[in-house]
Amino acid sequence: MKSQILKLRKQIYEYFKNKALELESRSVELDAYLYDQNEMAKRKFKVVDIERIQNRIIDANVVYLGDFHTFDQNIRNVLRIIKYLIANNKTCILGLEMIRYDFQIYIDTYLENHITDLEFLDSIRYHDSWRFPWTHYKVIFELAKKHGIKVIGLNTDGSLAERDQFAAQIIHDIHQQHPDTPQIILYGELHISPNKIPGLVQLQKPSINQTIIHQNLDEVYWNLVQENLEQGIVEFNRSEFCLISAPPWIKYESMIYWYENLCDDPDFDIHEYIIENGKKTFSEDTSDQFHSICVELNSNLSLQIEASDLENFNLFDHTGLEFIENKLESSLEQKTLDFFQYLIATGKSFKIPHQNILYCSSYSMNRISYLAGIHLLYQKKPFEESTENEAFFILKSYESLFAFFFSKIINPHRKCDMFQDLLMQEAATQNISEKQYLKLCLDILRNQRLPELESFSYSILFEASACLGHIIGEYLYQSFALPMNQQDINELIESLEINQDFFNDQVLSKLLHLNFQNHRKRTF
């Protein structure tokens, strides 16, 4: 990895980690748990393929997954494991830290659809006992309902050690009652170290077959980076693994957002509604974070953009939507206005044409860094923003390409749909518009030429350009991250032209991977 990019990421990591830990209440017991986890993560490991961990999941009586409670990426991996078991004709019992054991009757009633979400949350006193974003966990219950999976609460009152002992006893008892049914345990990452809950269970039942899957451990991530690897699955021993599906600063950023916006909020129900709709409100320093990202990217990639140009932006979220709508209505013709109203309605982020006004539909580091990429692109190369379809498509492709590329610098684990993914989506979808933009994108990729675009709506062109731009941005990032790569992003941006010949010859033909038609999005 290039030294300037590594330096930038370490700066981001230290900033978010230190800020997150300052917000957390500490205790002697918690510090001891953190120390144990840190020491455990320093052990030697080897990189393995996905089949290795899949085989262990199939064979295990109990599979533990570490949960960083504010970070929804960890939940996605739980869903993947459950779906993998189902695909192999196995059911499971799911144990969750987020619910007390003595609320089991409410869990069962909810899974049987006898009470609503709000009644369930009320019954288990969710906002008092847990308060981490419900939508992160709701998807687990939806999957459990769909497949008839039993869910067990594992939490209780007491110290960390007392809670571990209690959970271990429940896991042991369930295994005794259902020895042939595997358990998937989602519990806080500090509690699944080998000497915590798994070790307590093993003491009671030495013959039990357990697998521990840590997620996004800091030490493991940085050790992989030293080996020029940015994601993967590592094995400490045949029963203990770690998935690296995101850089560690992303989880700390989610923790900061939770503390600053939700933890002590007396109007939590309002925020619950906001989260339900996928909208997270900016904190006071979001614009400063946006500017800081722009400054760091400009410096580390040698973009040579003036400081005054980097500061030349106004950033708004959904709370400033009325202002954004007024700006759009006063400056755009109807066709373009309809398109931007489509972007708002579908939760997209964007730059207003001919102005340095940026709209971010909701807060996240990925969205902010993506928009920062668009801002940097326009400050480096002030394009003429045309309403003609071909020029519109090329410009939106450039936006998507470089926004995705710059956001990958900040979060190297960002993923996008690749050629094979788009191919499967086109075959599966019944939505006419979706099929239309997928076909357009796939045709462009196959032919490496732009077709006639006048018959397409802006929304179709935008969606196709986003798919295309992200794929090319992924390949640009892969080549840029190579130690021997000489790609100059500064020169590449300056060379861009809004015409078909340039786009065909210099972008599609040169930046696409030779084997792009065989590629699909990675799992982790």
Secondary structure, DSSP 8 states (H G I E B T S, - for coil): --HHHHHHHHHHHHHHHHHHHHHS---HHHHHHHHHHHHHHTS--EEE-HHHHHHHHHH-SEEEEEE-TT-THHHHHHHHHHHHHHHTT---EEEEEEEEGGGHHHHHHHHTTSS-HHHHHHHTTHHHHT-S-HHHHHHHHHHHHHHT-EEEEEE-SS-HHHHHHHHHHHHHHHHHH-TTS-EEEEEEGGG-STTSHHHHHHHH-TT--EEEEEES-HHHHHHHHHTT--SEEEEEETTEEEEE-S-HHHHHHHHHHHIIIIIT-TTHHHHHHHHHTT-----TTHHHHHHHHHHHHHHHTT----HHHHT--EEE-GGGHHHHHHHHHHHS-HHHHHHHHHHHHTT--EE-TTS-EEE-SS--HHHHHHHHHHHHHHHHS------SHHHHHHHHHHHHHHHHHHHHHH-TT-----HHHHHHHHHH---HHHHHHHHHHHHHHHHTS----TTS-HHHHHHHHHHHHHHHHHHHHHHHHSTT----HHHHHHH--SSHHHIIIIIIHHHS-TTGGG------
